Amino acid sequence: MKKFFWENLNQFENNTALTEISSGKSLSYFELDKITDDIAERLITKNKKLIFLFTANDIQSVVAYVSVLKSGDSVLLLDKKINDEIRTNLISLYKPHLIINLNEPVEGYTQVENGTELNFLKRITENETIIHPSLKILLSTSGTTGSPKLVRLSADNIQSNAEAIAQYLEIDSEEKPITTLPFNYSYGLSVINSHLLKGANIFLTDKTVFFKDFWNDFKNHKCTSFAGVPYTYQMLKRIGFDKLELPTLKTMTQAGGKLNEEMIKFFADYASKNNVKFFVMYGQTEATARISYVPHNKLQEKIGSIGIAIPGGKISLYFDGLEIKEPNTVGEIVYEGENVMLGYAEALTDLSKGDELAGKLFTGDLGYKDEDGYFYLTGRMKRFIKMFGLRINLDEVQKMIENTFNIASACTGEDEKLRILIQASENFEANVKQKVCELYKLNPSTVSIKSADEIPTKSTGKYDYEKINELFR
């Protein structure tokens, strides 16, 4: 019978599992296994529960996460810093049985003693939610934006993706990764999972890579790897990352959106000169995190590629329901593998659903493959952009503005740039921008907003996004 990584921690016994840089506290795999066993026992009830876990990059969050994995319950991972409005909406919609690590009162919930350092809030009125036996983790489809549309993941999804990542990154128990991404983000979570699988020592910090303190910690603890989204690498180049002395750095990984070719060349050159492995990767939360990667020794000759399928996976291209076999022909990228989600959840009743995709994911991304079987992205079929590695649904932003301000709006843009046209006076621009940046945790410099007497439309009455984009040029 298959054993999942959270059931197998004691095999690494005396290895250090977690080190929290801010406090200096650490846990061995033996201690992590014992503590989480004890908490899991307290969590177990007759019926499977839905738990909301509010996370940060700290030991307490990892302990709570592993405990819930062991308890057999299902868990939605959320950022501790999530916007109050979004948090309230999610709690109201999904009615979790238990909320962990939220240190403030919630209407309809009461605090319960549990004999641990974790804060438990229990729902006062029990609901008869039926949760599918396979459902293990729920993640937002849009990172920290807290969209009510969630990805449903099983234990097999999590385990298979962790195994594939550990295989192609050649992770072993000697690795010392440092956290650079939110725990509740699929990419950040995959770093935790793949290293716990192999008995590595994970260094937990909420400091950002843009400050000297982070790199001092990296050097002092002899860390070996870090992960970043395109924005991370853009900023690293700006702060002179290539001048830092990092003798223990072995691996850098990039995913969460397309890094431009100039940046890839810059960091590939750095990696080559410093005996570091740099992996450019592609994935979606719907595939638990990872779909493809470019082998580090092929990066220089495959600049701009998303690479080949991860171990155990398969990528193909489809157009009008038919598979495209020929190279250099554009179609929708379709991924097959054990890490493909069970399906989406948009309401409480969806948590009772089983596997709706049977391991096959139509990504909504367009691309082609070259003669060597390496894949390249050309665009998106749906209206999403990625901001700092987090996926933003343009239609969702548009709807929020219209509902909040009672004005017509049209959202467009590209990765790392959101453009908003509003049908209102200029007086509204500042308020709309402030609300969008606050709600979606965006840097104001990445959001452009303009007002117009009317929003350009096509003959069908639908917004003409080409003309809207032209207004920002």
ChimeraX attribute file (.defattr): number of C-alpha atoms within 10 A of each C-alpha:
attribute: neighborCount
match mode: 1-to-1
recipient: residues
	/A:1	3
	/A:2	7
	/A:3	8
	/A:4	16
	/A:5	23
	/A:6	21
	/A:7	15
	/A:8	16
	/A:9	22
	/A:10	18
	/A:11	14
	/A:12	19
	/A:13	16
	/A:14	13
	/A:15	19
	/A:16	21
	/A:17	27
	/A:18	25
	/A:19	22
	/A:20	19
	/A:21	21
	/A:22	12
	/A:23	10
	/A:24	9
	/A:25	11
	/A:26	19
	/A:27	19
	/A:28	20
	/A:29	24
	/A:30	17
	/A:31	18
	/A:32	23
	/A:33	24
	/A:34	15
	/A:35	17
	/A:36	22
	/A:37	20
	/A:38	15
	/A:39	21
	/A:40	20
	/A:41	13
	/A:42	14
	/A:43	19
	/A:44	15
	/A:45	12
	/A:46	5
	/A:47	12
	/A:48	19
	/A:49	22
	/A:50	26
	/A:51	25
	/A:52	24
	/A:53	24
	/A:54	23
	/A:55	24
	/A:56	21
	/A:57	25
	/A:58	21
	/A:59	24
	/A:60	14
	/A:61	20
	/A:62	20
	/A:63	19
	/A:64	23
	/A:65	22
	/A:66	21
	/A:67	25
	/A:68	27
	/A:69	20
	/A:70	22
	/A:71	20
	/A:72	20
	/A:73	24
	/A:74	27
	/A:75	25
	/A:76	23
	/A:77	22
	/A:78	24
	/A:79	20
	/A:80	20
	/A:81	12
	/A:82	18
	/A:83	16
	/A:84	9
	/A:85	10
	/A:86	17
	/A:87	20
	/A:88	13
	/A:89	14
	/A:90	18
	/A:91	16
	/A:92	13
	/A:93	13
	/A:94	21
	/A:95	20
	/A:96	25
	/A:97	21
	/A:98	21
	/A:99	25
	/A:100	20
	/A:101	19
	/A:102	16
	/A:103	14
	/A:104	8
	/A:105	10
	/A:106	15
	/A:107	10
	/A:108	12
	/A:109	17
	/A:110	14
	/A:111	18
	/A:112	12
	/A:113	10
	/A:114	12
	/A:115	10
	/A:116	11
	/A:117	10
	/A:118	17
	/A:119	18
	/A:120	21
	/A:121	25
	/A:122	19
	/A:123	19
	/A:124	13
	/A:125	10
	/A:126	10
	/A:127	10
	/A:128	9
	/A:129	19
	/A:130	16
	/A:131	21
	/A:132	17
	/A:133	15
	/A:134	21
	/A:135	26
	/A:136	23
	/A:137	25
	/A:138	25
	/A:139	27
	/A:140	25
	/A:141	25
	/A:142	25
	/A:143	24
	/A:144	24
	/A:145	24
	/A:146	22
	/A:147	19
	/A:148	20
	/A:149	16
	/A:150	23
	/A:151	22
	/A:152	31
	/A:153	27
	/A:154	23
	/A:155	17
	/A:156	18
	/A:157	25
	/A:158	25
	/A:159	22
	/A:160	21
	/A:161	27
	/A:162	26
	/A:163	20
	/A:164	20
	/A:165	23
	/A:166	21
	/A:167	15
	/A:168	15
	/A:169	18
	/A:170	11
	/A:171	20
	/A:172	17
	/A:173	16
	/A:174	13
	/A:175	20
	/A:176	27
	/A:177	26
	/A:178	28
	/A:179	25
	/A:180	23
	/A:181	25
	/A:182	20
	/A:183	27
	/A:184	24
	/A:185	23
	/A:186	27
	/A:187	26
	/A:188	18
	/A:189	20
	/A:190	22
	/A:191	23
	/A:192	24
	/A:193	20
	/A:194	25
	/A:195	25
	/A:196	24
	/A:197	22
	/A:198	24
	/A:199	27
	/A:200	23
	/A:201	26
	/A:202	23
	/A:203	26
	/A:204	24
	/A:205	22
	/A:206	18
	/A:207	18
	/A:208	14
	/A:209	21
	/A:210	15
	/A:211	11
	/A:212	13
	/A:213	12
	/A:214	18
	/A:215	19
	/A:216	12
	/A:217	17
	/A:218	23
	/A:219	16
	/A:220	10
	/A:221	15
	/A:222	17
	/A:223	23
	/A:224	20
	/A:225	21
	/A:226	20
	/A:227	21
	/A:228	23
	/A:229	23
	/A:230	23
	/A:231	17
	/A:232	19
	/A:233	21
	/A:234	14
	/A:235	13
	/A:236	17
	/A:237	14
	/A:238	10
	/A:239	15
	/A:240	9
	/A:241	17
	/A:242	16
	/A:243	9
	/A:244	10
	/A:245	11
	/A:246	17
	/A:247	13
	/A:248	16
	/A:249	21
	/A:250	19
	/A:251	22
	/A:252	21
	/A:253	17
	/A:254	23
	/A:255	23
	/A:256	26
	/A:257	22
	/A:258	22
	/A:259	20
	/A:260	12
	/A:261	11
	/A:262	11
	/A:263	15
	/A:264	22
	/A:265	15
	/A:266	13
	/A:267	21
	/A:268	23
	/A:269	16
	/A:270	17
	/A:271	20
	/A:272	14
	/A:273	9
	/A:274	15
	/A:275	12
	/A:276	21
	/A:277	21
	/A:278	26
	/A:279	27
	/A:280	26
	/A:281	25
	/A:282	23
	/A:283	21
	/A:284	20
	/A:285	25
	/A:286	26
	/A:287	26
	/A:288	28
	/A:289	28
	/A:290	26
	/A:291	31
	/A:292	26
	/A:293	27
	/A:294	25
	/A:295	19
	/A:296	21
	/A:297	13
	/A:298	11
	/A:299	22
	/A:300	15
	/A:301	8
	/A:302	17
	/A:303	19
	/A:304	20
	/A:305	24
	/A:306	26
	/A:307	24
	/A:308	22
	/A:309	24
	/A:310	23
	/A:311	18
	/A:312	13
	/A:313	20
	/A:314	15
	/A:315	20
	/A:316	20
	/A:317	25
	/A:318	19
	/A:319	13
	/A:320	8
	/A:321	9
	/A:322	9
	/A:323	13
	/A:324	18
	/A:325	12
	/A:326	12
	/A:327	15
	/A:328	15
	/A:329	14
	/A:330	19
	/A:331	23
	/A:332	25
	/A:333	23
	/A:334	20
	/A:335	22
	/A:336	20
	/A:337	22
	/A:338	19
	/A:339	30
	/A:340	31
	/A:341	29
	/A:342	23
	/A:343	20
	/A:344	22
	/A:345	21
	/A:346	14
	/A:347	13
	/A:348	16
	/A:349	12
	/A:350	18
	/A:351	24
	/A:352	14
	/A:353	18
	/A:354	17
	/A:355	17
	/A:356	11
	/A:357	14
	/A:358	14
	/A:359	18
	/A:360	19
	/A:361	20
	/A:362	15
	/A:363	18
	/A:364	16
	/A:365	16
	/A:366	20
	/A:367	23
	/A:368	24
	/A:369	26
	/A:370	14
	/A:371	9
	/A:372	8
	/A:373	15
	/A:374	19
	/A:375	27
	/A:376	21
	/A:377	19
	/A:378	13
	/A:379	12
	/A:380	15
	/A:381	11
	/A:382	13
	/A:383	15
	/A:384	19
	/A:385	22
	/A:386	22
	/A:387	25
	/A:388	22
	/A:389	24
	/A:390	22
	/A:391	21
	/A:392	24
	/A:393	19
	/A:394	20
	/A:395	15
	/A:396	14
	/A:397	21
	/A:398	19
	/A:399	16
	/A:400	16
	/A:401	21
	/A:402	16
	/A:403	11
	/A:404	10
	/A:405	13
	/A:406	11
	/A:407	13
	/A:408	16
	/A:409	24
	/A:410	22
	/A:411	24
	/A:412	22
	/A:413	21
	/A:414	12
	/A:415	20
	/A:416	21
	/A:417	17
	/A:418	23
	/A:419	19
	/A:420	25
	/A:421	24
	/A:422	24
	/A:423	17
	/A:424	19
	/A:425	11
	/A:426	13
	/A:427	9
	/A:428	16
	/A:429	17
	/A:430	11
	/A:431	11
	/A:432	18
	/A:433	19
	/A:434	13
	/A:435	14
	/A:436	20
	/A:437	15
	/A:438	13
	/A:439	19
	/A:440	20
	/A:441	16
	/A:442	19
	/A:443	14
	/A:444	13
	/A:445	10
	/A:446	15
	/A:447	17
	/A:448	17
	/A:449	17
	/A:450	19
	/A:451	17
	/A:452	14
	/A:453	9
	/A:454	12
	/A:455	19
	/A:456	17
	/A:457	14
	/A:458	10
	/A:459	7
	/A:460	7
	/A:461	8
	/A:462	10
	/A:463	16
	/A:464	15
	/A:465	17
	/A:466	11
	/A:467	13
	/A:468	20
	/A:469	15
	/A:470	8
	/A:471	13
	/A:472	13
	/A:473	5
